[in-house]
Amino acid sequence: MKKFKRQFAPGKYGQMHYRVKHAEKPEKRPLICLHMFPQSGRNFEDFLNHYPDNRTVIAPDFPGYGESDCPAEQIDATAYAQSIWELIDALNLLQDEGAIDLFGIHAGAKLATEVARLRPAQVKVIVLSSAAILYPEELADLKKAFDPVPLDKDGTRLMRLWDLLVRNQGPGQTLEMLATSLAEILRSGENYEWGHYAVYEFNSHFPEILAGLEHPIALMNPKDDLYQMTPRTEAYLRNGRMYDFSDWGHGFMEVHPESAARTVDQLLDNPLNFAQPEN
């Protein structure tokens, strides 16, 4: 049974879609969850259902992804981050606590740092998962791997995307889960790689921005395709710590939704001194 609701709010680029699980008696700050590209807030559905009922948790679709309207032209990382603040303001999420917490995965993790940079006083704690510092040759490889594939009658794009999902399949991640991910990618149409383009450009600024954040930051490192690169990020944390989750991989929020939700909630409470449970 779904415990979250799906709703829309107005934004600069049209309607912005989001999933929300409201806490009946909130005890903690609202949490904003930021998805990877070219996926959507659907990544967080099971996570939302299992999240402790102590805070309101929201998983928006970035502009152009999921059911959010697409910008007329390609936008940069700052514009994606600004769209999150537009949603936060539209929903009056700062009314009670005056601040929010952030949880981002992959590209969403990097964009979380830009969200915090734009309005630092209104963000308290940040949890990042698979937020990697990339060397130039690694970034070049990623650009090649995610280079858009034109549509053709042979279904080359579909097969290329499916092969990529299967290659990165995490422990316990089912074929049905991969098929759902593929469907989310296809929803973005011909602009499905715009988000990755923005993050590629943002990569050169990411270490400096991260080093400038004074927020408590917990860095999660599941064993996915960024497992070897993510530890480099810890050196740039002014007020943070990395935690290893080598038993988890891609799709850990779908495979271990209850444990993932509990872990993130506890990381937000104790980002620098987290007693890591067994996975």
VOGU-3710 file (C-alpha; in Angstrom, 3 decimals, decimal comma):
1> mkkfkrqfap> 0,000/0,000/0,000  1,317/3,400/-0,986  1,799/5,826/1,860  3,038/8,684/-0,291  1,037/10,991/-2,547  1,845/12,274/-6,024  1,276/15,960/-6,594  2,259/18,914/-8,785  3,439/22,428/-8,030  4,051/25,394/-10,358
11> gkygqmhyrv> 7,622/26,099/-11,421  9,669/28,198/-13,797  9,555/25,523/-16,510  5,947/24,468/-15,992  4,514/21,964/-13,559  6,871/20,154/-11,227  5,875/16,672/-10,114  6,796/15,310/-6,702  6,068/12,430/-4,361  5,475/13,269/-0,720
21> khaekpekrp> 4,938/11,341/2,478  3,564/13,676/5,118  4,382/13,141/8,776  1,251/13,415/10,901  3,246/14,886/13,783  6,582/16,036/12,370  9,447/15,962/14,836  12,239/16,779/12,403  12,969/19,001/9,434  11,490/18,182/6,019
31> liclhmfpqs> 13,742/16,011/3,852  14,201/16,597/0,119  15,400/13,579/-1,893  17,183/14,208/-5,198  17,293/11,501/-7,853  20,004/10,394/-10,252  19,877/11,086/-14,009  18,209/10,102/-16,253  15,804/8,683/-13,669  13,126/10,369/-11,552
41> grnfedflnh> 11,771/10,601/-8,040  10,342/7,145/-8,595  13,738/5,909/-7,318  12,467/6,842/-3,853  8,957/5,314/-3,846  9,701/2,309/-1,613  12,064/4,476/0,434  9,229/6,941/1,107  6,820/4,178/2,095  9,261/2,863/4,691
51> ypdnrtviap> 10,572/6,168/6,010  9,993/6,675/9,766  6,942/8,807/10,423  8,921/11,609/12,028  9,346/14,052/9,177  7,798/15,009/5,854  9,800/13,501/2,981  9,586/14,755/-0,604  11,069/13,292/-3,787  10,646/15,703/-6,726
61> dfpgygesdc> 11,204/14,988/-10,395  13,800/17,408/-11,752  12,561/19,494/-14,714  12,407/17,291/-17,801  12,325/14,026/-15,848  9,506/11,827/-14,606  6,316/13,853/-14,930  7,862/17,304/-14,508  7,647/19,608/-17,504  10,790/20,008/-19,566
71> paeqidatay> 12,615/23,331/-20,082  12,509/24,700/-23,620  16,307/24,687/-23,680  19,034/22,807/-21,857  19,722/24,196/-18,365  22,736/24,025/-16,066  23,257/22,620/-12,572  22,409/25,917/-10,891  19,062/26,059/-12,700  18,241/22,515/-11,590
81> aqsiwelida> 19,116/23,489/-8,009  17,010/26,642/-8,241  14,045/24,552/-9,346  14,272/22,645/-6,065  14,133/25,883/-4,076  11,130/26,988/-6,152  9,341/23,809/-5,077  10,379/24,235/-1,433  9,015/27,784/-1,451  5,824/26,784/-3,275
91> lnllqdegai> 5,125/24,169/-0,600  6,019/26,511/2,306  8,370/23,893/3,704  10,435/26,461/5,592  7,460/27,753/7,559  7,949/25,677/10,724  11,593/24,647/10,949  13,134/27,381/8,802  15,367/24,835/7,081  15,362/21,493/5,285
101> dlfgihagak> 17,664/18,472/5,044  18,903/16,957/1,783  19,530/13,431/0,508  20,906/12,953/-3,004  22,156/9,985/-4,995  24,685/10,120/-7,880  23,928/13,262/-9,919  21,317/14,190/-7,329  24,052/14,135/-4,691  26,149/16,621/-6,621
111> latevarlrp> 23,139/18,843/-7,230  22,365/18,698/-3,496  25,615/20,566/-2,867  24,524/23,293/-5,294  21,127/23,486/-3,579  22,961/24,029/-0,282  25,353/26,577/-1,795  22,507/28,735/-3,095  20,816/29,161/0,298  23,171/27,717/2,927
121> aqvkvivlss> 21,331/29,037/5,989  18,194/27,116/4,997  19,902/23,719/4,811  20,973/21,909/7,975  22,244/18,376/7,238  23,153/16,653/3,963  23,422/12,974/3,099  25,175/12,171/-0,185  25,335/8,763/-1,846  27,837/7,982/-4,635
131> aailypeela> 29,069/11,562/-4,914  32,344/10,955/-6,720  35,322/13,134/-7,533  36,100/12,212/-11,143  39,431/12,458/-12,939  39,306/13,861/-16,504  39,751/10,471/-18,137  36,975/8,984/-15,997  34,647/11,828/-16,889  35,465/11,268/-20,572
141> dlkkafdpvp> 34,562/7,591/-20,206  31,260/8,493/-18,555  30,428/10,990/-21,293  31,055/8,269/-23,854  28,967/5,718/-21,954  26,038/8,131/-21,637  26,289/9,691/-25,084  22,725/9,991/-26,455  21,752/7,298/-28,928  19,511/8,305/-31,871
151> ldkdgtrlmr> 16,261/6,431/-32,303  16,196/3,804/-35,024  13,983/0,898/-36,064  16,464/-1,617/-34,646  15,931/-0,291/-31,124  19,611/0,535/-30,655  18,877/3,102/-27,945  16,707/0,663/-26,021  19,318/-2,089/-26,170  22,166/0,266/-25,235
161> lwdllvrnqg> 20,281/1,570/-22,200  19,222/-1,925/-21,163  22,781/-3,209/-21,457  23,986/-0,339/-19,267  21,395/-1,098/-16,599  22,230/-4,809/-16,616  25,970/-4,100/-16,464  25,470/-1,961/-13,341  22,856/-4,249/-11,752  23,191/-4,131/-7,984
171> pgqtlemlat> 22,965/-7,062/-5,564  19,338/-8,108/-5,264  18,170/-5,765/-8,006  15,611/-7,662/-10,088  15,000/-7,488/-13,823  11,620/-5,929/-13,047  13,400/-3,139/-11,169  15,686/-2,602/-14,149  12,695/-2,512/-16,498  11,095/0,190/-14,325
181> slaeilrsge> 14,328/2,194/-14,497  14,391/1,848/-18,284  10,820/3,093/-18,521  11,694/6,160/-16,440  14,626/6,958/-18,714  12,422/6,729/-21,804  9,906/9,192/-20,347  12,392/12,022/-20,946  12,322/11,589/-24,708  15,065/13,129/-26,809
191> nyewghyavy> 16,313/15,262/-23,903  17,043/12,313/-21,626  20,725/13,211/-21,198  20,327/16,926/-20,457  20,761/16,309/-16,743  24,005/14,435/-17,265  25,304/17,265/-19,479  24,653/19,730/-16,644  26,455/17,551/-14,106  29,409/16,993/-16,461
201> efnshfpeil> 29,911/20,767/-16,561  29,381/20,996/-12,802  32,097/18,407/-12,082  34,898/20,940/-12,353  33,211/23,108/-9,681  32,051/20,273/-7,412  35,222/19,906/-5,250  35,415/23,653/-4,583  31,702/23,914/-3,759  31,871/20,867/-1,496
211> aglehpialm> 34,891/22,266/0,330  33,020/25,512/0,914  30,043/23,919/2,655  30,058/24,055/6,451  27,037/21,775/6,817  27,373/18,385/8,504  27,626/15,922/5,615  27,386/12,126/5,660  28,817/10,492/2,540  27,462/7,029/1,724
221> npkddlyqmt> 29,556/4,761/-0,489  27,565/1,775/-1,812  29,389/-0,624/-4,110  28,162/0,648/-7,450  30,032/1,978/-10,488  31,341/4,961/-8,465  32,576/2,906/-5,501  36,280/3,484/-6,236  35,893/7,216/-6,948  33,618/8,285/-4,087
231> prteaylrng> 36,278/7,992/-1,308  38,193/10,847/-2,970  35,312/13,118/-1,999  35,898/12,677/1,732  39,033/14,833/1,586  36,900/17,826/0,530  34,414/17,546/3,395  34,936/20,385/5,870  32,493/18,890/8,319  31,739/15,387/7,129
241> rmydfsdwgh> 32,522/11,699/7,132  32,271/8,794/4,704  30,536/5,490/5,491  31,100/2,303/3,507  28,081/0,299/2,324  29,825/-2,395/0,315  26,854/-4,788/0,719  24,676/-2,375/-1,253  24,836/-1,342/-4,904  22,632/0,232/-7,539
251> gfmevhpesa> 18,977/0,069/-6,550  19,661/-0,277/-2,823  16,620/1,852/-1,991  14,380/-0,611/-3,825  16,169/-3,736/-2,586  16,524/-2,575/1,034  13,908/0,184/1,379  13,270/-0,168/5,108  16,961/-0,378/6,010  17,840/2,451/3,607
261> artvdqlldn> 15,162/4,735/5,050  16,183/3,991/8,617  19,855/4,500/7,763  19,315/7,887/6,119  17,158/9,046/9,032  19,881/8,063/11,495  22,598/9,649/9,359  20,668/12,909/9,404  20,574/12,715/13,195  24,264/11,791/13,561
271> plnfaqpen> 26,110/12,570/10,320  29,543/12,658/11,950  29,117/9,900/14,505  26,855/7,279/12,954  26,813/3,792/14,482  26,558/1,867/11,245  24,191/-1,124/11,550  24,541/-4,402/9,707  23,160/-4,219/6,194
//
